[in-house]
């Protein structure tokens, strides 16, 4: 199930519907294009706080899942602490898979 989630994230990246990195994610949230933000479990406390604050202020859903290496691997980078999904359909599909993993 975890690979299913990460595979879907990779598909969203290839479709051009993903923004990666803390600063770019916060810009996507602020500009209103972000539909979901995924924060790595091993991101620094400052990064988590900064991204969460942006998401809460602009009312964008966020989850904390996986580690930086996994998020990076599936989005074409070495490691990523934050990933923004910028498409409603991809965001919904990813959240459905997360609910199945956690449920």
C-alpha positions in Angstrom: 0.0 0.0 0.0 2.9 2.3 0.8 4.4 1.8 -2.7 1.0 2.5 -4.2 0.9 5.9 -2.4 4.5 6.7 -3.4 3.9 5.5 -7.0 0.9 7.9 -7.3 3.1 10.7 -6.0 5.6 9.9 -8.7 2.8 9.9 -11.3 1.7 13.3 -10.1 5.3 14.6 -10.4 5.6 13.3 -14.0 2.3 15.0 -14.8 3.7 18.3 -13.6 1.3 18.5 -10.7 3.9 18.5 -7.8 6.1 21.2 -6.3 8.9 20.1 -4.0 11.0 21.8 -1.4 10.0 23.8 1.7 10.1 27.3 0.1 8.4 26.3 -3.2 5.7 24.4 -1.2 5.0 27.5 0.9 4.7 29.6 -2.3 2.3 27.1 -3.8 0.2 27.2 -0.6 0.2 31.0 -0.5 -0.7 31.3 -4.2 -3.6 28.9 -3.8 -2.5 26.2 -6.2 -1.6 23.6 -3.5 -4.3 21.1 -2.7 -2.3 18.9 -0.4 1.1 19.2 1.3 3.1 16.1 2.4 5.7 16.8 5.1 8.4 14.2 5.7 8.4 12.7 9.2 12.1 13.3 9.5 12.0 17.0 8.5 13.4 19.4 11.0 11.1 20.9 13.6 11.6 24.3 12.1 10.6 23.1 8.6 7.5 21.2 10.0 6.4 24.3 12.0 6.9 26.7 9.0 5.1 24.5 6.5 2.3 23.6 8.9 1.7 27.3 9.8 1.4 28.2 6.1 -1.0 25.3 5.5 -3.2 26.2 8.5 -3.2 29.9 7.7 -4.2 29.3 4.0 -6.5 26.3 4.9 -4.6 23.7 2.9 -4.7 20.1 4.0 -1.4 18.6 5.0 -0.2 15.2 6.2 3.1 14.0 7.7 4.2 10.8 6.1 7.3 8.9 5.0 10.9 10.2 5.2 12.8 12.8 3.2 14.6 10.1 1.1 11.3 8.4 0.1 9.7 11.6 -0.8 12.7 12.7 -2.8 13.0 9.3 -4.6 9.5 9.5 -5.9 9.7 13.2 -6.9 13.0 13.0 -8.7 15.3 14.5 -6.1 17.8 13.2 -3.5 15.6 14.1 -0.6 12.7 16.4 0.0 11.2 17.6 3.3 8.0 18.9 1.8 5.9 18.2 -1.3 2.9 20.1 -2.6 0.3 18.2 -4.7 -1.2 20.9 -7.0 -4.2 18.9 -8.5 -7.5 18.1 -6.8 -7.7 14.6 -8.3 -4.2 13.5 -7.4 -4.7 15.0 -3.9 -7.9 13.1 -3.4 -6.4 9.8 -4.7 -3.3 10.2 -2.4 -5.5 11.0 0.6 -7.7 7.9 -0.1 -4.5 5.7 -0.1 -3.3 7.4 3.1 -6.6 6.6 4.8 -6.3 3.0 3.8 -2.7 2.8 5.1 -3.6 4.4 8.4 -7.1 2.9 8.7 
